Structure formats: structure tokens, C-alpha cells
């Protein structure tokens, strides 16, 4: 089959140029979206009177046959297939003859590929949303099971204040909740149809773009044909979503990698998510978590790579935009796998509650001791300094805060009384943090209820704010 664009050329394309130019090796993943878009376009051409209803039916039926070949793994790529669009049209021509040549009337690969990518991504978003929800569900389940298990909370990687282990688990739930919200928000901007914009100037055959968009489940149409064919904001935004979500997974992995070391011994990974050493028989490596952390660099690189492509482009379509697909596919695949692995790690994680509790030294109650003085009427800044003196004295003596004598405390400040030991309780410290969002058991139980409520909602639907307006389509996240 001759090149779709080859009429004005006499010479052949250099083989190396053809290899560089061809995208069929990776954009074949768009086959279902391409066929779906072409079938809707055939119906739109018939509605506009460009082709007959019988021709439209022939095109749709032929494309059904091409779809079946792809779905069954029988579709054969040939050397002339430059990209998925030419491959589908070439096979359609073989199946139904010259009428296949009418399908591209008024359409350019510029608006075609932009449409395909949007359709493809919209189809993938529900499974990503489900994967995020599954990880959230694992975190909430473990938070419920952890109960009142106590652990040291850290700032600057130094022991800070005691918290509930469930509170730590839920901190990642809320990070992921923001990721779900961003995904739903992104979906609204993906669900905009560029089809019918042609190469750049618009459509010459009066195709009803609104009806065409509705047929494909889009929420709206792109309002400017020049912008529509080159708009890859939605890809960049998805890559940002993937990078930030993967960063959240990396932070989760980093915590657990540290805590699984012998020096901490807080957690132990399941065999299903650990590997051994090729040399040292005793090793138990958290490779699942290290891979989550390591793949973050590549996902971030996908975003930077596309932004670098976009930043120097003149208006409308340029071939540089062929570089939008591989980072999209790679980020999609990486996040899909990473989210599932992270959920498995959390669901099977072993927690050493004793080690967590033993790590909560009395020095972590210094703030509680300062709060004690505040309740006695001492200004907090002054209380902070007074407790600092007590901490220094305990360090010099090599004892805990509770082992200092009352007389020693009163030498620092007469505000210290017989009841100061009540402030030196880990359980009391945690219980006192009972404001909304705090680590007190009651506050954490409230968080769990809120989290369960969020998981029960279908708030991540792209139609949540548009169906009431009677706008187009039915695309959405489950």
C-alpha cells in the first residue's frame, strides 16, 4: 500500500528515516480507540450527507472485523504500516475495498491521533482509580487492625512525639485521596473532543462535532481547531499526576525500607514482596519497595521529557508530538503495577508492636512536659526553655525524664508539682492529641470512619458536575 501522504513525492523514504518516523511499534496500543473513533466518524459523515448510510454501515462492519482481528491477536502488521492509523485503514481497505478511502474525508491524522489518545486515556483512568482505591482500602484495613498500637513519630528522621501506627497508615490514605481527586479533575479535561478539527483549519464538510463528541462519550468539544490538534496539556497533566502519585508511593516505600532494617525492626515484609541475595544467604531485601522508590525517577523523567518537547513548539501540530505516547504508556504501566504492589505490601506487612512501643523513649514526652507547665500558667516559650533544661540534665545523668527527682525539677522551676509524672505517659500524650486530625484513638477512629466514607463514594466521576447541565457523553471514572 502506498503512503497516505506520498502523492507529491517521487523518491522513496530513506530506510533509517522510515524507522525513525514509524510509530507502529508503540502506538498500536491505540488500536481499539482508533477503531472506535473511526466508526463514530463514519456515522458522522453519513449524518452530514458526505457518504451514504449504506457506506457508513459498510465501514462500521469492516472496522468490526478489524477490531476482531486485533482482539484475537490475528492482526498482522506489514512494513507499510507507518502507524496504527495507517494499519487500520490499510486492513479496512483489504476487507471492504475502495469505500474505505472515504473514511478519511475531512479528517487528518492530526485530529485523529489526538482523539485516539484522549479516548485511550479515558478508558484507562477507571482502572487507575480502582488501583488507588485498593491501596487506600489496604491502608484503612491495616489501620483498623492496628488498633491502639503506638509508634514513635519522626521529624527530620529524629524521634519526635508518640503517635498511633494507624495514624501513620492513614497519613498515606489522605495523600492518595488527593491523588484520586486530581485524577477525577484531570478526566474532565481529557474528555474534550478534537475530532472534526482536521489538520488545523477545521472541517470542510459540515460534520456535527457536538453529536460526534457525544457519540464517543466526550463531555465537550475543543473550541479552536488550531489549538485542538496540538493540545497535549492533558498528557502533561496525566504525567504530572503519575509523577506525584509515584512520589507518594516512594515516600511510603522509604518509611518501610528504613523500618524493616535490623536497626529498627518495626516491620517485616512478606516473602511475596522480598528477595534474597545471590551471595549472602541471610539477606532479606525489600526489593519491592526499592523498585517503587527507584521507578519514581523514571516516571518523573517522563513528565520532564514531554515538557521539554512542548516548550519549544510553534503552534498547531508538529512531528515532535509523536514523543507524547511512549511516556504516557510507560507512566500508565508503571503506576498500574506500582499501586498493586504497594497494596500487596501493606496487606501482608508484619508489624512488631513491641519494637514500636519500645522505641518511644521518655524524651519524646518533652512537649507534654512543656504543655504541663502551660497548664500551670507558664508561657509556652518559657516552658519550652525550662523543659529543655530538664532534658539536658537527664541526658547528663544518663536517665529518663521520669527518673529525675521532684526537687531537681523544682530547682528548674517552682511550677513543677507533685503531679508532673502524669505528664510523662506515652498513652496520655497520645490521648491528649484529640483535636480533629490528631493521633488520639478517638480522633483516629473518626479518621477511619471518614476514610471508609470516602471509599464508598463514587466522587471520582467526570460527570459529577456536568450531567446536571445536560452536557455531552458518559465518560467517567468508576
C-alpha positions in Angstrom: 0.0 0.0 0.0 1.3 3.4 -0.9 1.9 6.1 1.8 -1.2 8.1 2.6 0.8 11.2 2.1 3.0 10.1 -0.8 1.3 11.6 -3.8 3.6 14.6 -4.1 6.8 12.6 -3.7 8.8 10.8 -6.4 11.6 9.3 -4.3 11.4 6.7 -1.5 11.9 7.4 2.1 15.3 6.6 3.5 15.1 3.3 5.5 16.6 4.9 8.6 14.2 7.8 8.3 11.3 5.4 7.9 12.5 3.6 11.1 12.7 6.9 13.0 9.4 8.1 11.6 7.3 5.0 12.1 5.4 4.7 15.4 3.5 1.5 14.9 5.9 -0.2 17.3 4.3 1.6 20.3 1.2 3.3 19.1 -0.5 0.1 18.2 -1.8 0.1 21.7 -4.3 2.7 20.4 -6.0 0.3 18.1 -9.3 0.0 20.0 -9.6 3.7 20.4 -8.7 4.3 16.7 -11.4 1.9 15.5 -14.0 3.3 17.9 -13.2 6.8 16.7 -13.3 5.8 13.1 -16.7 4.1 13.5 -18.2 7.2 15.1 -16.6 9.4 12.4 -18.2 7.2 9.7 -21.6 7.7 11.3 -20.9 11.5 11.4 -20.0 11.6 7.7 -23.3 9.8 6.9 -25.3 12.2 9.1 -23.6 15.1 7.2 -24.5 13.6 3.8 -20.9 13.1 2.9 -21.3 9.3 2.5 -24.4 7.2 2.2 -25.9 5.3 5.2 -25.0 2.1 3.4 -21.4 3.2 3.0 -21.3 4.1 6.7 -22.7 0.7 7.6 -20.1 -1.0 5.4 -17.3 1.0 7.1 -18.6 0.2 10.6 -18.9 -3.5 9.8 -15.5 -3.6 8.2 -14.0 -1.9 11.2 -15.7 -4.5 13.4 -13.8 -7.2 11.5 -10.5 -5.3 12.0 -11.4 -5.0 15.7 -11.9 -8.7 15.9 -8.5 -9.4 14.4 -6.8 -7.2 16.9 -8.8 -8.6 19.8 -8.0 -12.2 18.7 -4.3 -11.5 18.2 -4.6 -12.2 14.4 -3.9 -8.7 13.1 -0.7 -8.7 11.1 1.5 -5.6 10.9 3.1 -5.1 7.5 6.1 -2.9 6.6 3.9 -0.2 5.1 2.1 0.3 8.3 3.6 3.6 9.5 1.4 3.9 12.5 -1.8 2.5 13.9 -4.0 4.7 11.8 -2.5 3.6 8.5 -2.5 0.0 9.7 -6.2 0.1 10.4 -7.1 1.8 7.2 -4.8 -0.5 5.2 -6.6 -3.6 6.6 -10.0 -2.0 6.2 -9.3 -1.4 2.5 -8.2 -5.0 2.1 -11.5 -6.1 3.6 -14.1 -3.8 2.0 -12.3 -2.2 -0.9 -12.3 1.4 -2.2 -15.1 2.6 0.1 -12.5 2.5 2.9 -10.9 5.5 1.2 -13.9 7.6 2.0 -13.4 7.3 5.8 -10.7 9.9 5.9 -12.7 12.6 4.2 -12.2 15.8 6.1 -10.1 14.1 8.8 -6.4 14.4 9.4 -4.1 12.2 11.4 -3.6 15.3 13.5 -7.1 15.3 14.9 -7.3 11.6 14.7 -4.3 10.8 16.9 -5.3 13.5 19.4 -8.8 11.9 19.6 -7.3 8.4 19.9 -5.1 9.4 22.8 -7.9 11.0 24.7 -10.2 8.0 24.2 -7.4 5.6 25.2 -6.6 7.6 28.4 -10.2 7.9 29.4 -10.6 4.1 29.1 -7.6 3.6 31.4 -8.5 6.1 34.1 -11.1 3.9 35.8 -8.6 1.1 36.4 -6.0 3.5 37.8 -8.7 5.0 40.1 -9.6 1.4 41.2 -5.9 0.7 41.9 -5.5 3.8 44.1 -8.7 2.9 45.9 -7.5 -0.7 46.5 -4.3 0.7 48.1 -6.4 3.1 50.2 -8.5 0.2 51.3 -5.5 -1.8 52.4 -4.2 1.1 54.4 -7.6 1.6 56.1 -7.9 -2.1 56.8 -4.5 -2.2 58.5 -5.3 0.9 60.4 -8.4 -0.7 61.8 -6.4 -3.9 62.7 -3.6 -1.9 64.3 -5.9 -0.5 66.9 -4.0 1.5 69.6 -0.6 0.3 68.6 1.9 3.0 69.5 4.9 4.1 67.5 7.5 6.9 67.5 6.6 9.7 65.2 9.5 11.4 63.4 10.5 14.8 62.1 13.9 15.3 60.5 14.3 11.5 60.9 14.6 12.1 64.6 12.2 10.7 67.2 9.6 13.5 67.9 6.3 12.5 69.5 4.5 9.2 70.0 1.6 8.5 67.6 -0.6 5.6 66.7 0.6 3.3 64.0 -2.9 3.7 62.5 -2.3 7.4 62.3 0.8 6.9 60.2 -1.1 4.5 57.9 -3.9 7.0 57.4 -1.4 9.8 56.5 -0.8 7.9 53.3 -4.5 7.3 52.8 -5.1 11.1 52.6 -2.2 11.6 50.2 -3.8 9.1 47.9 -7.2 10.7 48.3 -5.8 13.9 46.9 -4.4 11.8 44.0 -7.8 10.4 43.3 -9.3 13.9 43.4 -6.7 15.1 40.9 -7.4 12.1 38.7 -11.1 12.9 38.5 -10.4 16.5 37.8 -7.9 15.6 35.1 -10.5 13.3 33.5 -12.8 16.3 32.7 -10.1 17.9 30.6 -9.2 14.7 28.9 -12.9 14.3 27.9 -12.8 17.0 25.2 -13.1 16.0 21.6 -10.7 17.4 18.9 -12.3 15.3 16.2 -13.6 17.3 13.3 -10.8 19.9 13.5 -9.0 18.5 10.5 -5.2 19.1 10.2 -5.5 22.6 11.7 -8.1 24.8 10.0 -11.4 22.9 10.8 -13.8 20.6 8.9 -15.0 21.4 5.4 -18.0 19.0 5.2 -20.2 20.4 8.0 -19.8 17.4 10.3 -21.7 17.9 13.6 -18.8 17.9 16.1 -21.1 18.1 19.1 -23.0 15.0 18.0 -19.7 13.3 17.1 -18.3 14.1 20.6 -21.5 12.7 22.2 -21.3 9.5 20.2 -17.8 8.9 21.6 -18.7 9.8 25.2 -16.8 13.1 25.4 -18.1 15.9 27.6 -17.3 18.7 25.2 -15.5 19.7 22.0 -12.3 21.7 21.6 -13.3 25.2 20.7 -10.4 26.1 18.5 -9.0 23.8 15.7 -5.5 25.3 15.8 -5.2 24.5 19.5 -7.0 21.2 19.4 -4.6 19.3 17.1 -1.6 20.2 19.2 -3.0 20.3 22.7 -1.1 17.8 24.8 -1.8 19.5 28.1 -3.9 16.5 29.1 -0.9 14.2 28.6 1.4 16.5 30.6 -1.2 16.7 33.3 -1.5 13.0 33.5 2.3 12.6 33.6 2.3 15.1 36.5 -0.4 13.1 38.2 1.6 9.9 37.7 4.8 11.5 39.0 3.2 12.9 42.1 1.3 9.6 42.9 4.5 7.7 42.4 6.3 10.1 44.7 3.8 9.3 47.4 4.4 5.6 46.8 8.1 6.3 47.1 7.7 8.0 50.4 5.7 5.1 51.7 8.4 2.8 50.5 11.2 4.8 52.1 9.5 4.6 55.5 9.1 0.9 55.3 12.6 0.3 53.9 14.1 2.0 56.9 11.7 0.4 59.4 12.4 -3.1 58.1 16.1 -2.9 58.8 17.6 -4.7 61.8 18.4 -1.4 63.4 14.7 -0.5 63.6 12.9 -3.9 63.3 9.5 -2.3 63.3 8.1 -4.2 60.3 8.8 -7.3 58.2 7.8 -7.7 54.6 6.1 -10.8 53.4 8.1 -13.3 51.4 5.9 -12.4 48.4 7.5 -9.0 48.3 11.1 -9.7 49.4 14.1 -11.1 47.6 17.4 -12.7 48.7 21.0 -12.1 47.8 22.9 -14.0 45.2 25.9 -14.2 47.5 24.7 -13.7 51.2 22.3 -16.4 52.3 21.0 -14.4 55.3 19.8 -11.4 53.3 16.2 -10.4 53.1 15.9 -7.5 50.7 12.9 -5.2 50.4 13.2 -5.1 46.6 9.5 -4.4 46.1 9.8 -1.2 48.0 13.1 -0.3 46.4 11.6 -0.7 43.0 8.7 1.6 43.9 11.3 4.1 45.0 13.5 3.6 42.0 10.8 3.8 39.4 9.8 7.2 40.6 12.8 8.7 38.9 11.7 7.3 35.5 8.1 8.5 36.0 9.3 12.0 36.9 11.6 11.8 33.8 8.6 11.1 31.6 7.0 14.3 32.7 10.2 16.4 32.2 10.7 14.8 28.8 7.3 15.8 27.5 7.5 19.3 28.9 10.9 19.7 27.2 9.3 18.6 23.9 6.3 21.0 24.3 8.2 24.1 25.4 9.7 25.0 22.0 6.9 24.0 19.6 5.4 26.6 17.3 1.6 26.5 17.1 -0.5 23.6 15.7 0.7 20.1 15.0 4.4 19.2 14.7 6.0 15.8 14.4 7.7 16.3 17.8 4.4 15.4 19.3 5.0 11.7 18.3 7.1 11.8 21.5 3.9 12.0 23.7 2.9 8.4 23.5 5.8 6.4 25.0 6.0 8.4 28.2 2.2 8.2 28.5 2.2 4.4 28.1 5.2 3.9 30.4 3.7 6.0 33.2 0.4 4.3 32.9 2.0 0.8 33.1 4.4 1.8 35.9 1.6 3.3 38.1 -0.7 0.4 37.4 1.9 -2.1 38.6 3.3 0.0 41.4 -0.1 0.7 43.0 -0.9 -3.0 43.0 2.4 -4.0 44.5 2.1 -1.3 47.2 -1.3 -2.6 48.1 0.1 -6.1 48.4 2.9 -5.0 50.6 0.6 -3.2 53.0 -1.9 -6.0 53.2 0.7 -8.6 54.1 3.0 -6.5 56.2 4.0 -7.9 59.6 4.2 -5.3 62.4 6.2 -5.7 65.6 4.1 -3.7 68.1 6.6 -4.4 70.9 9.5 -2.9 69.0 7.4 0.1 68.0 6.4 0.7 71.6 10.0 0.3 73.0 11.2 2.9 70.6 9.0 5.5 72.3 11.5 6.9 74.8 10.7 9.4 77.5 12.5 12.2 75.8 9.6 12.2 73.3 7.3 13.5 76.1 9.2 16.7 76.4 6.4 18.6 74.6 3.9 17.1 77.0 6.0 18.3 79.9 6.0 21.8 78.4 2.2 21.6 78.0 2.0 20.6 81.6 3.8 23.9 82.6 1.5 25.8 80.3 -1.5 24.5 82.2 0.2 25.8 85.3 0.2 29.3 83.8 3.8 29.4 82.4 4.0 31.0 78.9 4.9 28.3 76.3 8.2 29.9 75.2 9.4 30.0 78.8 8.1 26.4 79.4 10.0 25.2 76.3 13.3 26.6 77.8 12.6 25.1 81.2 11.9 21.7 79.9 15.0 21.9 77.7 17.0 22.3 80.9 15.4 19.2 82.3 16.1 17.2 79.2 19.8 18.3 79.3 20.0 17.3 83.0 18.5 13.9 82.2 21.0 13.4 79.3 23.9 14.3 81.5 22.8 11.9 84.2 22.0 9.2 81.6 18.5 8.7 82.9 14.9 9.3 81.7 12.8 12.3 82.5 10.8 10.3 85.0 13.9 9.4 86.9 14.8 13.0 87.8 13.8 13.8 91.4 11.0 16.3 92.0 13.5 18.5 93.8 15.6 18.7 90.7 12.5 19.7 88.7 11.6 22.4 91.2 15.1 23.7 91.1 14.5 24.4 87.5 11.0 25.9 88.1 8.7 26.0 91.1 5.8 25.5 88.7 6.7 21.8 88.7 4.5 20.0 91.2 3.8 16.5 92.6 1.6 15.7 89.6 4.3 16.2 86.9 4.7 12.4 86.5 1.2 12.4 85.0 2.6 14.3 82.0 5.3 11.6 81.4 2.9 9.0 80.0 3.1 7.9 76.4 -0.5 6.8 76.4 -1.5 10.1 78.0 0.5 12.0 75.4 -1.4 10.3 72.6 -4.8 10.7 74.2 -4.2 14.4 74.6 -3.9 15.0 70.9 -7.7 14.6 70.4 -8.4 17.5 68.0 -9.7 16.7 64.6 -6.9 15.0 62.6 -4.9 14.2 65.7 -3.4 10.9 66.8 -5.7 10.3 69.8 -7.5 6.9 69.5 -10.9 8.7 69.2 -9.6 11.1 66.6 -8.1 8.2 64.6 -11.3 6.2 64.7 -13.0 9.3 63.3 -10.5 9.4 60.5 -11.1 5.8 59.7 -14.9 6.5 59.5 -14.2 9.4 57.2 -11.8 7.2 55.1 -14.4 4.5 54.8 -17.0 7.1 53.7 -14.6 8.4 51.0 -14.1 4.9 49.7 -17.8 4.2 49.5 -18.4 7.3 47.4 -18.2 7.5 43.6 -16.9 11.0 43.8 -14.2 10.4 41.1 -16.7 10.6 38.3 -16.0 13.1 35.5 -19.8 13.6 35.2 -20.3 14.6 38.8 -20.6 18.3 37.9 -21.7 18.1 34.3 -24.6 15.7 33.9 -26.9 18.1 35.6 -26.1 20.7 32.9 -27.1 18.3 30.1 -23.7 18.3 28.6 -22.3 15.6 26.5 -21.3 12.0 27.0 -21.0 9.3 29.5 -17.2 9.0 30.1 -16.3 8.7 33.7 -14.3 7.0 36.4 -15.9 4.1 38.3 
